[in-house]
Every structure is written in C-alpha cells, then in structure tokens.
Amino acid sequence: MECFHTRDWADESFAITEAARTMYCVMHGSSCDLTSGARNISAEYPDPNEAVLKERLKRAGVRLAQLLDTAFLN
C-alpha cells in the first residue's frame, strides 16, 4: 500500500495540471498560466483525459481508505 502525505498528493495533482495534455494551463518558464477554457470544462474534456481521470479516482479511493483505516483502527 502506498504511503503518501497530503502535500505529496497536492504536488502530484499540480504536476498533472502542468502537463500539456490536460489542457489546464500553458507553461511559460516556471509559470502555469491558465488557458482560456481552463475553468469552463466542457463535456469533451474527459475524452483525452479519461485515463488520467480514472487513475486519479482510483488513487483517491485507496488513499481515502488508508486515512479511514488509520483514523479508526488506531
């Protein structure tokens, strides 16, 4: 089972937003500048990002289970 801290999760998610294929932002040097459609995610958004979305949901479920196990078993 993976052991991550919430900071690691946030960093992992931010790295995904920086990726060109997610179409969230455009990198200019070290700046992740929002694209014009970044805040208005259309119905077509999941199509090219389906694999990323599914993976993020799976990881979220595992991580939530870990947090709940830790909270209620200790």
C-alpha positions as CSV (number, residue, x, y, z in Angstrom):
1,M,0.0,0.0,0.0
2,E,1.3,3.5,-0.9
3,C,2.1,5.8,2.0
4,F,1.8,9.4,1.0
5,H,1.2,12.7,2.8
6,T,-1.4,15.2,1.7
7,R,1.4,17.5,0.4
8,D,2.6,14.7,-1.9
9,W,-0.9,14.3,-3.2
10,A,-1.2,18.0,-3.9
11,D,2.2,18.1,-5.7
12,E,1.2,15.1,-7.7
13,S,-2.0,16.7,-8.8
14,F,-0.3,20.0,-9.6
15,A,2.2,18.1,-11.8
16,I,-0.8,16.8,-13.8
17,T,-2.2,20.3,-14.3
18,E,1.1,21.4,-15.7
19,A,1.1,18.6,-18.4
20,A,0.2,19.9,-21.8
21,R,-2.2,17.0,-22.5
22,T,-4.6,18.0,-19.7
23,M,-5.1,21.4,-21.3
24,Y,-5.4,23.1,-17.9
25,C,-2.6,25.6,-18.3
26,V,0.2,26.6,-20.7
27,M,3.7,26.6,-19.2
28,H,5.7,29.8,-19.7
29,G,9.0,29.2,-17.9
30,S,8.0,28.1,-14.4
31,S,4.6,29.7,-14.6
32,C,1.5,27.6,-15.2
33,D,-0.8,30.1,-16.9
34,L,-4.5,29.1,-17.2
35,T,-5.8,28.6,-20.7
36,S,-9.0,30.3,-21.8
37,G,-11.1,27.2,-21.3
38,A,-9.4,26.0,-18.1
39,R,-12.2,27.0,-15.7
40,N,-15.0,26.0,-18.1
41,I,-14.5,22.3,-18.5
42,S,-16.7,21.1,-21.4
43,A,-18.3,17.7,-21.9
44,E,-15.4,16.9,-24.2
45,Y,-12.7,17.4,-21.5
46,P,-12.8,13.8,-20.2
47,D,-12.2,12.3,-23.6
48,P,-8.5,12.9,-24.0
49,N,-8.0,12.8,-20.2
50,E,-10.0,9.7,-19.4
51,A,-7.0,7.6,-18.3
52,V,-5.8,10.4,-16.0
53,L,-9.2,10.9,-14.5
54,K,-9.7,7.1,-13.9
55,E,-6.3,6.8,-12.3
56,R,-6.8,9.8,-10.0
57,L,-10.2,8.4,-8.8
58,K,-8.6,5.0,-8.1
59,R,-5.8,6.6,-6.1
60,A,-8.2,8.8,-4.3
61,G,-10.2,5.8,-3.2
62,V,-7.1,3.9,-2.0
63,R,-5.8,7.0,-0.1
64,L,-9.2,7.6,1.5
65,A,-9.3,4.0,2.6
66,Q,-5.8,4.4,4.2
67,L,-6.9,7.6,6.0
68,L,-10.0,5.9,7.3
69,D,-8.1,2.8,8.4
70,T,-5.6,5.0,10.2
71,A,-8.3,7.0,11.9
72,F,-10.5,4.2,13.0
73,L,-8.0,1.3,13.7
74,N,-5.6,3.2,15.8
